[in-house]
Amino acid sequence: MPHATQHADAAPDVAAADLDLDTALRGGPFHVALRAAIAARGLPLQRVQHHLSRYGVKVGVTSLSYWQQGARRPQRPESLRAVRALEEILQLPDESLIRLLAEADERSARRPATRSYRSLVEASDVLDRLLAELGARLDCGLHMLGHHERVRIGARRELAARESHHIVRAHEDGVDRFVAVHHGDPGCAPERMTVHALDNCRTGRVRWHRQTGVVVAELLFDTRLRAGDTFLFRYGVEDGTAGASREYLRGFGPAGGQYALQVRFDERALPVRCHRFTQHSAAAPRSGRRELALTGRHHSVHLVEPRVRSGIVGIAWDWE
């Protein structure tokens, strides 16, 4: 009797799992359909990996986990062979998973382009004007020894906020401020953003430009530095005023110290892939592309430049 009772209780769960799988296979996206198929068959990832090896396909358990989380998407020929094998192993209709991948690629092709050369040049021109209004220059008499940025992407895929921690050394006497620059995503509302002084500084004058989304803010120190003095300070920017964010980049003039960038995603809005990139200038093509894997628990990616050079460095990501 106990066995009969358990079987009867399990039947609705199986039916529900099959219904979820049918829905996922019709509408996607790929990672949701794959996760639903694996759950419906009740296979742990180690068993899925074992079945794939019998098809002559080698895929790590970590990669399978990333695929079903949406942290990565199969692209290489070997990975696509694995997807076709998965359709058989998981008893799915032919081309069902491959079709979802193809549809995702089509959406990627229609995705709006990253920041254009023109937009970066316009922002640079605006920045020069705003700095002139403040009577400031970009380096503020400081050399960067270290700069750690943390960017937070919200549940709507928006650039919600960022925080910057600076370690600097004065190269002239009398330095008592720094000018922070924030460049929001297209369609942002800089008048609704807020700059917060967090450590060893306070917020002074703030200027912004609506069309380009550029914000500049004075961060006033409580001391005047002499040449050779080092200083640490931290500030944050609350943004969240634009649509889906697809990249974050930082431009550098003269060579400097270490730069680290961390981008953290809300668990309700995870990208399908992330990569780092560099550019020698706004007009140059992007290079140095390298895929970045999301951390499992905190859903973040990062890059570290031990010593920055003149140019641009950043992280970009793709949504499903």
C-alpha positions in Angstrom: 0.0 0.0 0.0 2.7 2.6 0.8 4.2 2.1 -2.6 0.8 2.6 -4.3 0.2 5.8 -2.3 3.6 7.3 -3.2 3.1 6.5 -6.9 -0.3 8.2 -6.9 1.1 11.3 -5.1 3.9 11.5 -7.6 1.7 11.4 -10.7 0.6 15.1 -10.5 4.2 16.2 -10.0 5.3 14.3 -13.2 2.4 15.8 -15.1 3.3 19.3 -13.9 6.9 18.8 -14.8 5.9 17.7 -18.3 3.7 20.7 -18.7 6.5 23.1 -17.6 8.8 21.4 -20.1 6.3 21.7 -23.0 5.9 25.4 -22.2 9.7 26.0 -21.9 10.3 24.2 -25.2 7.8 26.3 -27.0 8.8 29.7 -25.6 12.3 29.3 -24.3 14.7 30.6 -23.5 17.3 27.9 -24.0 18.5 27.7 -20.4 15.0 27.5 -19.0 14.1 24.7 -21.5 17.3 22.8 -20.7 16.7 23.1 -16.9 13.1 21.9 -17.3 14.1 18.9 -19.4 16.8 17.8 -16.9 14.3 18.2 -14.1 11.6 16.4 -15.9 13.9 13.4 -16.5 15.2 13.5 -12.9 18.8 13.3 -14.0 21.6 14.8 -11.9 24.2 16.6 -13.9 26.8 13.9 -13.4 24.5 11.4 -15.1 23.9 13.8 -17.9 27.7 14.1 -18.3 28.0 10.4 -18.3 25.4 9.9 -21.0 27.1 12.6 -23.2 30.4 10.7 -22.9 28.7 7.7 -24.4 27.9 9.9 -27.4 31.6 10.8 -27.7 31.0 14.3 -26.4 33.0 15.8 -23.5 31.3 18.5 -21.5 32.1 19.3 -17.9 29.5 19.4 -15.1 30.3 23.1 -14.5 29.5 23.9 -18.2 26.2 22.0 -18.0 25.4 24.0 -14.8 26.2 27.3 -16.5 24.1 26.3 -19.5 21.0 25.6 -17.4 21.5 28.7 -15.3 21.9 31.0 -18.3 25.4 32.1 -17.3 26.8 30.7 -20.6 25.4 29.5 -23.9 26.7 26.7 -26.1 28.5 28.2 -29.1 31.5 26.1 -30.1 31.0 23.1 -32.5 31.7 20.6 -29.8 29.1 22.4 -27.5 26.5 22.3 -30.3 27.2 18.5 -30.8 26.5 18.2 -27.1 23.1 20.0 -27.4 22.0 17.7 -30.2 23.0 14.7 -28.0 21.1 16.2 -25.1 17.9 16.2 -27.3 18.2 12.5 -27.5 19.3 11.8 -24.0 16.5 13.9 -22.6 14.0 12.5 -25.0 13.2 15.9 -26.6 11.9 16.6 -30.2 14.6 16.9 -32.8 16.0 20.5 -33.1 14.0 21.7 -30.1 17.0 23.0 -28.1 19.0 24.0 -31.2 16.0 26.1 -32.4 16.0 28.0 -29.1 19.7 28.7 -29.5 19.2 29.9 -33.1 16.4 32.2 -32.0 18.6 33.7 -29.2 21.3 34.4 -31.8 18.8 36.2 -34.0 17.7 38.4 -31.1 21.4 39.1 -30.4 21.9 40.3 -34.0 18.9 42.7 -33.6 20.2 44.0 -30.3 21.1 47.7 -30.2 24.8 48.4 -30.7 27.2 49.3 -28.0 28.2 52.9 -27.4 29.2 54.4 -30.7 32.3 56.5 -31.4 30.1 59.5 -31.8 28.4 59.1 -28.5 31.7 58.8 -26.7 33.2 61.8 -28.4 30.0 63.9 -27.6 30.3 62.8 -24.0 34.0 63.8 -23.9 33.1 67.2 -25.3 30.4 67.7 -22.7 32.7 66.5 -20.0 35.2 69.2 -20.9 32.5 71.9 -20.7 31.2 70.7 -17.3 34.8 70.6 -15.9 35.3 74.1 -17.1 32.1 75.2 -15.3 33.6 73.8 -12.1 37.0 75.3 -12.8 38.5 71.8 -12.5 40.7 69.4 -14.6 40.2 65.7 -14.9 43.3 64.5 -13.0 42.7 67.1 -10.1 46.4 67.0 -9.3 46.3 63.3 -8.3 47.9 60.1 -9.6 45.8 57.0 -9.4 47.5 54.2 -7.4 44.4 52.0 -7.2 40.7 52.2 -8.3 38.1 49.5 -7.5 34.7 49.9 -9.0 31.6 47.8 -8.2 28.6 48.1 -10.5 25.2 46.7 -9.6 22.7 45.7 -12.3 19.2 45.5 -11.1 16.2 43.2 -11.6 15.1 45.3 -14.6 18.5 44.8 -16.2 19.3 48.5 -15.5 22.5 50.0 -14.2 21.2 50.5 -10.7 24.3 51.9 -9.0 28.0 51.9 -8.8 30.6 52.4 -6.1 34.2 53.6 -6.5 37.1 53.2 -4.0 40.1 55.3 -4.9 43.7 55.2 -3.7 45.6 58.3 -4.9 48.8 60.3 -4.5 49.0 64.0 -4.9 51.6 65.3 -7.4 51.2 68.9 -6.3 50.6 70.9 -3.2 47.1 72.1 -2.1 44.9 69.3 -3.6 41.6 69.2 -1.7 39.1 67.7 -4.1 38.4 65.1 -6.8 35.9 65.3 -9.6 33.8 62.1 -10.1 32.4 61.3 -13.5 29.5 59.1 -14.3 28.2 58.3 -17.8 24.7 56.8 -17.7 23.3 54.4 -20.3 21.3 55.7 -23.3 18.0 57.1 -22.2 19.0 57.8 -18.6 17.9 60.8 -16.6 21.0 62.3 -14.9 18.8 64.8 -13.0 17.4 61.9 -11.0 20.8 60.4 -10.1 22.3 60.9 -6.7 26.0 61.0 -5.8 26.9 59.9 -2.3 30.2 60.7 -0.5 30.9 57.5 1.5 34.4 57.8 3.0 36.9 60.6 3.6 35.0 63.1 1.4 31.8 65.1 1.1 29.7 66.0 -2.0 30.2 69.5 -3.4 28.8 71.0 -6.7 27.1 68.6 -9.2 26.6 69.3 -12.9 24.9 67.1 -15.5 24.0 67.0 -19.2 20.7 65.5 -20.2 21.4 64.4 -23.8 24.6 62.5 -23.1 23.8 61.3 -19.6 27.1 62.7 -18.2 27.2 63.7 -14.5 30.2 65.3 -12.7 30.4 65.9 -9.0 33.0 67.4 -6.7 34.1 65.3 -3.8 35.7 67.6 -1.3 38.4 66.3 1.1 38.6 67.4 4.7 42.3 68.2 4.2 44.7 69.7 1.8 47.2 67.3 0.4 50.9 68.1 -0.1 52.8 66.7 -3.1 53.6 63.0 -2.3 50.7 62.5 0.2 48.5 59.5 -0.4 44.8 59.5 0.2 41.8 57.1 0.2 38.2 58.0 -0.5 35.0 56.3 -1.6 31.8 57.4 -3.2 28.7 56.0 -4.9 26.2 56.9 -7.6 22.6 55.8 -7.5 21.4 55.6 -11.1 18.6 53.1 -12.2 17.1 55.6 -14.6 17.7 53.9 -18.0 16.6 50.7 -19.7 18.6 47.5 -20.1 22.3 47.9 -19.6 24.7 46.0 -21.8 28.1 47.1 -20.8 30.2 49.2 -18.4 33.5 50.8 -19.5 36.1 53.1 -18.1 38.5 55.3 -20.0 42.0 56.2 -18.9 44.4 58.9 -19.9 47.9 58.6 -18.6 49.1 55.2 -17.3 48.2 54.6 -13.7 47.9 52.0 -11.0 45.7 49.0 -10.5 42.1 49.0 -11.7 39.5 46.4 -10.8 35.9 46.3 -12.1 33.2 44.1 -10.6 29.7 43.8 -12.1 27.1 42.1 -10.0 23.7 41.0 -11.4 20.4 40.7 -9.6 19.5 37.0 -9.4 16.2 37.7 -11.2 18.1 39.1 -14.2 21.1 37.0 -15.2 22.9 37.5 -18.5 23.6 34.6 -20.8 27.2 35.5 -21.3 29.8 38.1 -20.2 33.2 39.2 -21.6 35.8 41.8 -21.0 37.3 44.0 -23.7 39.8 46.8 -24.3 40.1 49.6 -26.8 43.1 51.8 -27.5 40.7 54.7 -28.1 37.0 55.5 -28.7 37.7 55.2 -32.5 39.6 52.0 -32.3 38.0 48.5 -32.7 37.5 46.5 -29.5 40.1 43.8 -28.8 41.3 41.7 -25.9 38.0 39.9 -25.6 37.8 37.2 -23.0 34.8 35.3 -21.7 34.0 35.8 -18.0 32.1 33.2 -16.0 29.5 34.4 -13.4 30.2 33.4 -9.8 27.6 30.9 -8.6 26.5 32.6 -5.4 26.9 36.3 -6.0 26.2 36.4 -9.7 29.2 38.6 -10.5 32.1 38.9 -13.0 35.2 41.0 -12.7 38.4 42.1 -14.3 41.7 43.3 -12.9 44.3 45.5 -14.7 47.5 45.4 -12.6 48.6 48.7 -14.3 46.2 50.6 -16.6 47.3 52.1 -19.9 45.8 54.9 -21.9 42.6 53.7 -23.5 39.3 52.0 -22.5 38.6 48.8 -20.6 35.3 47.3 -19.8 32.9 44.4 -19.4 29.9 43.7 -21.7 27.1 41.1 -21.4 24.3 39.6 -23.5 20.7 39.2 -22.4 18.6 36.3 -23.6 
